[in-house]
């Protein structure tokens, strides 16, 4: 049985669906009982209180670990979570980390906790999520505009559905233990190009409105910790070569190219209408 934490999110939700469709026994975990496909057990738990995870882990062989922004802001303790996971007899964990660990922008402490846990592990390091562009949805719906800093800096953002499929492979397949996967989309695209892709999905042009870094920061700190905002603006405004370069790992794991941004935009067009 496989436990998926963060089961209501952009990665957790498609991961639960993918595992269930493959015939795996799945338990979906979130702070509030998530909606899930028929046959999937749903258990409320809060990783800020690791003991609440215990009921979900009974009989589990593998766990997908996702640490949310709220968890980080609340002082989450991953070694304590891993203690509960190990005590339940789980053998394998897959951690959703970030590309920023590999580039040095983010602390490696979560990855270090996992690799030192004594459990079999796989680390996923995605770059920017295509779904982050849902932050543009209100402006696109209201004025067909995308307010963004650095409109011509291109990055290979990834469809969260691809992250979910790689996670599913790592949770159930052979050959993934001890591996670190860098996950990106197939090609760098700028915000201007991504706005055009959204416009194509809508059948109407979408115009970019350039923000200064200060204006973007003012908007972002309303919902994100300041240190995360600064690191994010650094990455999207002046990306390192590794952050600009598409990784082959999605194709290596799944045997097909990573989904394009246009595919993501077409699938989520309703959010922008």
Secondary structure, 3 states (H helix, E strand, C coil): CEEECCCCCCCHHHHHHHHHHCCCCEEEEECCCCCCCCCCEEEECCCCCHHHHHHHHCCCCEEEECCCHHHHHCCCCHHHHHHHHHHCCCCEEEEECCHHHHHCCCCCHHHHHHHCCCCEEEEEEECCEHHHHHHHHHHHHHHCEEEECCCCCEECCECHHHHHHHHHHHHHCCCCCCEEEEECCCCCEEHHHHHHHHHHHHCCCCEEEECCHHHHHHHHCCCCCHHHHHHHHHHHHCCCHHHHCCCCHHHHHHCCCCCCHHHHHHHCHHHHC
